[in-house]
Amino acid sequence: MEIHIFGKNNCAYCVSTKSKVAHFLKKWELEEKVAVVYHDMESVDGRAEGCFYDVQDVPTTIVLDEGSDELGRWVKSVPPVEELRAALGENAVDCSG
């Protein structure tokens, strides 16, 4: 399972998004199960990945996939915690209590 974050390096919103996703993966003990891949849309490689994932909008598009299945997509927004947890399914443990 991978979370692909598409953004720009000089974008404060994009940097904040990366931090929030990392925070929740750590909180839910998913750092070993879910890879986070950042794609800089100002680079050739980042734009190529953006084309592959049909990313048209930045700042920040987030795609959660597993193999060839897209499990979630958020465009110009950080996924709400409950939506991200639901998209991660049984992998996300409830650490709220």
N, C-alpha and C positions, 0 to 999 in steps of 0.2 A: 504494500500500500504506500502511495506517495501523495504528498501535498505539493503541488506546483504553485509557486507564487511568482507572478509576473509583475514587474514594476521597474522603477528607475532608481539608481543608487543615490541620487541627490534629492529624492522625494521623502520628506519626513513621514508622510502617511504610509508609504511603502515600508520604511524602516520600522515604524510602529507596528504594522501588521505582522512583519516577521517576528518581532518580539512577542506579540500576543499569542501567535500560533505556537511558538516555542514554549511559552509559559504553560499553556494548557496541555501540550503533549507531555511536558515534565510532570505536571500536576496529576495527570491521568496515567502516569507511568507507561507512556507509549513511545518514548524516545527510541527504543530498540525495535519497535514494530512498524513505525511510520516514518518514512524518510521525507525530509523537507528539502525541496529543490528550488532554489531561487534563480529566476531568469531575468537578467538585465535587458530590458527592451530597447536599450540604446546600443546594444552590441549586436553583431551579426548573428552570433549563436542564439542569443535571446530572442531576436526577431524570428529566426528559423523555428525555434521551439514554439513561439507564439503562433506562427502559421500552422504548425502541426496540431496545436490544441485549439485552433480557431479563436485566438484571443485578439480582439479588436480594440479593447478599451484598457487604458491605464489612466490614472494610477490604480494599481492593484487589481488584478484578477486572480482568484484562487481557484484551482481545480484539484479536486480530490479524486484519485483514480486507483484502481486495483486491476492490474493487467490491462485489458482493453475496455474495461467497464468504468465509465465516469459515475462516481458516487455522489458528487456534489460540485456545484459551481457558484461562486459569488463574484459579482462584477461591481467594481468600485465600492466595495464594502467589506468590512471584516465580518466573517460569519458570526452570528450570535452564538453564544456558548452552547445553548441547547441544540441548535441546528448542527453545529460542528460535532457535538457528541452523538447526535442521532445518525449523522452521516458516517461516523466512525463505527457505529453499531456496537456489537458486543465487545469490541476491543477497548472501548472507553469505560474505565471504572469510575464509579461515583465517589469522588473524594470531597464532597461538599460538607459532610458531617464530621 
